[in-house]
Amino acid sequence: MNYLKQLASILIVTVLVIGWGSSVKAQSGHYSAKSLGMGGTGTAYLDTYHANFVNPANLMLNADSKPSTSIGLLGGISATAGGPLLNISAYNKHFTTGDVVGVEALDDWFGSAMDNSRAMGMEVGVIPIAGAWRGEKVAISLAFRNRVLFSGFVNRGFSEVLLSGISQERFSEPEPINFSSKGVAFSELSAGLSLRLMELPSLPGIGKNVKVFAGVAPKYLIPHYTSSIDFNSTLQVTDNEVIHDFSYTFSSVGELTDQFEDYYQARQDPNFNGEIGDFVDPDGTSFSEIKGSGFGVDVGGTVEMDLAGPLRAAFFWIEGEKKLRVGLSVTDIGSITYDNNAGQYSADETFTWDGIDIEDGLSDNFADSVQQEIYQNYEPSDDKSITEKLPTKVNFGAQLQAGKLSVAFDLQKGLYETAMNSPRVALGLGAEYKLFNIVPLRAGYRTGGLTSSSITFGTGVELRNFEFTVAGLTVPNSENRGSGIGGAWSGLVIRF
């Protein structure tokens, strides 16, 4: 095995060690079974305690169709994963034929430039218990949610080293070899408040019984776990040497911090001949411990009206109430600080290899020496706290309710890229039809954001006083921006 393939293996093991605690526990935003089934919409209509995390103003909605009090016991589970790195189309085309993986596979996956990168994300949310109450002019809610966020990327240079090895032809000039990985796990206690700000008798030619709601949901954040690694380097192959100029930074909390510190201290002994695997062995027992604190807030506003005039006439053929809702919100404003047994480590070195012919590869003993003496020669930082921003997102949406039929759209934009949050605008379209007023049939389409365009679906049982529904998300064609998958379950929701 040549030198860089051994290096790639070492780095992958490092990623797995750093990210293990978050990945074993499992999108951005919050989805109920209803909103995911309708294309990931919800800004204008998602009510009860789910509104805390999407648009708190919606706590005031549906006063004429749902009881005032809602309780969720295991009141919602959602999980999504995907991104351009998970390109199932490229994988099936190049990795399942039995042929040697060549440059064409990497061209399809990353494009031709060595610094092109592809990302992936995962997000899991669980609401163990929550409740909401709605009055005539005010509504309140309290919801507890557990969340796990994971994100990572690799660039083409790293993938080429891993899959094809190194050659002077490909690395005659310094080329980037980079990757990163980050996982966070935390709980949040959210208290929602929604007010009816005003009520107008009509908007001429558009609607009547116009109501304007505003809401806010501050939340206390309880951090449990975080780890990350950011590796940046360049690789060059000349006629007689390999030059790897690299730097990396990684962070951890809890038992991992102690284990990385123990390894660092052991390395200070000139006679030390161990390896990092002898020290780093996370068992997951500390993931539920409190590692710091944080604060966040979700805010929003919603306008609701009964259709009137030409808009109402357009749906004369549908029986039942006809309402239009429009919502705007900003979610996940805030950050978390991990300061209980947090550690950060870094290295910045250049490794030059001119010992033997590249084609001959490296002996296992020499590779062991390289990984211990060069790539694991990190130094601890004096900074003993880690701050992670929440995946802030701006949401705008509308919903039209016409009898048993409901249609909705949402536009969502993340302010930065982390987990499933993406600065690329996402559009969600969805529809629901209430069969027998009991069985919701939901379908949707979602495009933009982190993954390729996806389709969604959902159903279940939804009564006035009880809800038990499920939803799913899948990407039919992952060729453009990678694959995606997701699911949601309402949990047991009781209304009275």
N, C-alpha and C positions, 0 to 999 in steps of 0.2 A: 504494500500500500504506500503510495507516495506521501510526501510530507503534508501537502495541503489537504488531502483527503483525511489524514489523521487529525489535522487541525479542525476541519469541519466537524468531524465526529466529536471532538472535545467540546466545541462550541455548542453543538446541539445538546449534548449532555448538560452543559451549563444552563441553557435555556430551560430544559425540562426541570432541573433542580430549582431554578429561580421561580418558574411559573407553576410548579406542581400544586402548590396549595390552592391557587385560584382555579386552575383548570379542572381539578377533580370535583369541584363543587357544582359545576353545572351538569339583545338587540339594544340605537339607543332610544330611550323613551320608555313610557309605560303603556302596556297593552292589556286590556281585558279580553275575555273571549269574544265579546261583541266587536270591539274596535279592531282587533287583529283580523277577525273574519270579514270585516268590511274594509279591507285594504289598508289597515293601519291608520284609519281616520279616527276621529273622536273629539277634536278640539271644540266642536260646536255642540256636542250632544252627550258625551260620556259623563254620567251623573253618579250619585251616591259617593261613597268614599273614594272611588277611583278618580273622581274629579280632582282630588288633592294633588295628584301627580301629573295631570294633563291640562286642566283649566279649572281652578277652584271656583270660578263663578258659576259653573254648572251644578253646584250643590243645590241651587234653587230650582232646577228644572223639574218638569213632570209632576207638578203639584196636583194636576187634575187626573193623573192616570196611575200613580204609584203611591203607596202608603208613605207616611212622613218619616218612618224610622226604618233603617236598613242595618242588618248585622251580618258580617261575613266571618264564618268560621273556616279557617284556612281559606281566606276570602279572595283568592286569585293567585295563579301561578302562570308565568310566561317565560319563555326562553327563545332566543334567536341567535343564530350564528351565521357567518358568511363573509364574503369579501373577495376581491380580485385574486388573492393568493389561492383560494379554493376553486380553481378553475377545473371543474370536472370534465368539461369538453376537451380541454387540452390533455388532461390526464388520460382519458379514454382513447384519444387519438394516438398518443405517443408512448404510453407506458403499459399498455395491455396487449400489444401486438407481438411481443417477444423480440422486437428489433432493438438494436443499440440506440440509446437515446442520444440524439445529435443536436446540432445547433438549431435545427428547425423547431424542436420542441421548446427551447428557451425563447426563440423568436415569437412563437405563438403565445407563450406564457407571459413574457416580460417586454417584448419588443427588442429592438436591436441594440440599444444603448446599454452599456454596462452599469450605469448608475440608475437605471429604471428600477423602481421598487414596487412591490405588491403587498397589500395589507390584508389582514383578516381581523375579525372581532367576534366576541361572544358577550351576551348579556343575559343574566338570569334575575328574575324578580319573584319573590314570594311574600305574600301578605298573610301572616299567621292569624291575625285578628284585626278587625276594623269595624267601625260603626259610623253612621251619619244620621242626623235629624234635621228636618226641614220645617220651618215655621212659615208664617204668612209673608214676612219681610226679611227674615234672616235664616240662615242655615249654618250648621256647624258639623264638624266631623273630626274623628280621631282615628288614625291608621298607623299601624306598625308594619314596616316593610324591610325585608332582607334583600340585599343586592350583591351580585358578583359581576364585575366588569373585567374583560380581558381583551387586550389588543396586541398586535405584533406585526412586524413586516420583515421581509428580506429583500435584498436587491439581486439583480441578475448576476453580478459578479460573485456573490456568495453561492448562488445556486449553480453557477458554472463550475466553480471549484468542487462543489459537492458531487455533481453528476458527471463531470468530464475530466476532472483533474486540472493540472496546470500545464501550460506550454509557453514557450517563448513567442509563438505565433499569436496567442491570445493576450499575453500580458507583457508585451515588449515595452509598453509604456505603463506608468503607474495607473492601475485601475481600482475603483472602489470595491470593497468587500464589506458590506454592512448588514446588520440586523438589529432588531430591538424586540423586547417583549415586556409587557406590563400587566399585572393583575392586581385588583383591589377587591376587598370584601368588606362590607359594612352594613349596619342597620340604620334605619331612620324612623323617628317618631314624628309624624306630621299632624299638625292641628289646622284644620281648614275652617275658614270663615267666608261666607258669601252673603252679600246684601243686595236687595233690590233698590237700585239708586233712583230710578224714576219710572213712571208709567205714562204713556201717551195714548189717547183714545185712537189715534190713527196716523198713518203716513199716507197722504193722498195718493191714490192710484196704486199703492203697493201693499199696505197691510193695515190691520187694526189691532187693538189690544197690545200695543208695543211695550215691551218690558226690557229694561236695561239692568244687567246684573254685573257686579264686580266681586272678585274674590282674591284671597291671599291665603297661602298655606305655608307658614314658617315651619322648619323642621330641625330637630336636633339630631346630629349624625354621630353614630357610635362606631368608630373604626375597629375592625377585627384583624385585618391582614392586608399587607401589600408587599409586592416584590417587583423588581424591574431590572432589566439590563439593557444597556445601549452600547453597542459595539461598532466602532468606526475605524476603517483602515484602508490602506492602499497596498496593492501587491504588484511587484515588478519582477520580471524574469529577464536577466541579461545573459550574455554568453557563458558566464561562469558563476553566477550567484543568483539567489532568490532574496529579495528585499521586501520584508513585510513591516510597514510602518503602521502601528496600531495604537488605539486608545480605547478604553472602555470604562464605564461606570455602572455599578450595580448597587441595589439597595435591598434591605430586608428588615423584618421586624420579628420579635419573639425569639423562639428557639433557634431559628436560622441565623440570627445575628450572633448569638452566643457561639454557634458552631463555626461560622466564618471567622470570628475573633479567635477562637481556639486554634484554628488552622494557621492563622496569621502569626500568633504567638509561637506555635510549634516551629514554624519556618525560621524563626530567628536563631534557632540552634544550628550551628554549622554542620553538625552530624545528622541532621534530620533527613530521613529517607522515606517518609510516608507520602501519602497522596490525599487529595482533598476528599475523596470518597470515604476515607477512614473517619472523617470528621462530620461531613454534611449528610445527615440522614433524617429529614423532617418526618415526623409521625402524625402531624395534624392535630395533636392534642391541644395546642394553644390557639387554634384558629377562632375559637369562640370568645377568647379573652378580649377585654377592652384595651385598646392600644393608643387611645388619645381622645380627641373630640373634634367636632366641627358643626357648622351651622349652614343652612341653606334655606331657600324660599322658592315657591312657585307662585306666579301671579297671573291673572287673566281677567278678561271681560267677555260677556256674551250678550247679544241682542236677540230677543225672541218676539215673534209676531205671528198672528193669524193672517193668512193670505187674504187679500181683498182685490177687487177690481179685475183687470185682465189676468193677473197671475192666478187668482183663484179660478177664473173661468177656464183657464187652460187645463185644469184638472177636473172638469165637471163630471167626467166619466168615472171618477173614483169616489166611492162613498167614504165618509168619515172626516175627521178633522184634518185641516191642511195648515201646517205651520212651517215657518222658515226660521232657522237659527243660524247666526253667524258668530264665530268666536275667534279671539286672538289671545295668545298666552306666551309667556316666557317661562320655561321650566328649568329646574336644576341650576339655579343661581347659587353659587357658594363653593366651599372647599372643605377638605378634611385634613387635619394635622395628626400624623402618627408620631408620638413622642415617647412612647413607652417601649424601651428596649429596641429602638430603631438604629440602624447602622447603614452607612454609605461607604463604598470602597471604590477605588479607581486605580488605573494603571495607564502609563503612557510611555511606550518604548518602541524601539526598532530592532527587529530581528533580521540578521543577515546570515544566510546559509550558503557556504561555499565549500562544504566538506566533501561531497561526493557528487557524481554525475546525477542529474535530476532523474533520468530514466531508471536509475538503479533503485530509487526509493530510499527509505530510511529504515534502519533496524528498529525493532520494538524498544530496545534499551535507549536508543538516541531519542526516539519519539517521547518516551517517558520523561527523559531529561528536559526536553523542550517544554512539555506541558507544565512541568513542575517549576522549572527554573525561570521560564520566560512568561508564559501566558497566565500563570496563576500567581505571579509575583505582584499582588495588589497591595495597596496601602489604605488604611482606614482614614476616614475623614473626621474632622472635629465636629462637623454638623451632626447632631444627634436627633434631628426631627425631619420628617418627610411630609411635604404638603402636596396633596393631589386635588386638582380642580374637578368639580362635577361636570358631567357632559351637558353643558348649557345648550338649549335649543329654543328657537323661535318657531311658533306654530300658528298657522292661520287656517280656518276651516269653515265649512258651511254644511248644513243638513236641511233637506226638504222632507217633511213628513206628510204623506198623503194617504190617509186611511191606514191600511195594513202595509203599505209600501213606504220604504224610507231609502233615500239616496243621499250620499255624502261625498265630499272631497276635502282633502287636507293638503296644504303645502307646509313643509317642514325644512328647516335649515339649521344644522349644528354650527356652533361658533368655532369649533375646532374638531380635529379628528381624534377620537379615542373610543375604544370599544366599538359599538355599532354607530356611534355619532359621527356624522360626516358633514363638512362644509358644502358638499354637493347637494343642491336642493332636491328633495324627494317629494313626489306627487303620489297621493293615495286616492283611489276612487273605490266606492263601495256601495252595495245595495243590500237591503233586507226585506223579505216578505214574511209576514206572520201567517203561517198556515194554521187555520182553525183558531187563530188568536192565541195559540199555545206554542207551536213549533216554529222558531225562527229559522229561515233559510237564508244564509248569508254568503256573499261572494264579493271578491274585490280584486283590484289590480294595483300594483305598486311599482313605481319606476323612479330612478334616481337614487340618491343616497350612496351607501357603500357597495351594494351588490347590483347584479343584473336585475332586470324587471322580473317581478314575481307575481304569482296569483295566490289568492287566499280564499278560504272557505270556512264555514262554521255552521253549527246547528246545536240542538239540545232541547231542553224544556224550559220555558219562561212563562210563569204564571204571575198573577198580581202579587202574591205573597211568597213566591219561591222561584229560585233560578238555579239551573244546573246546565251549563253550556260549555262547548269546546270549540276550538278553532285551530287551523293549521296554515302554514305558509310554505311555499316551495318555489324554486326557480326552474322553469322549464328548459332554459338555455343559458348555460353559464359562460358562453364563449366570450362575451364582451367585458363583463366586470365581475366574473366569478359567480360561484354558487351561493345559495342561501337556504336556510331551513328555519322553521319556527313553529311554536305551538303555544296554546294558552288554554287554561281551564278556569272556569268561573269560581271554583270551589263551591261551598255550600252557602248560599245567600238567602237570608230570611228577611221578609219585610212585614211590618205591622204598624 
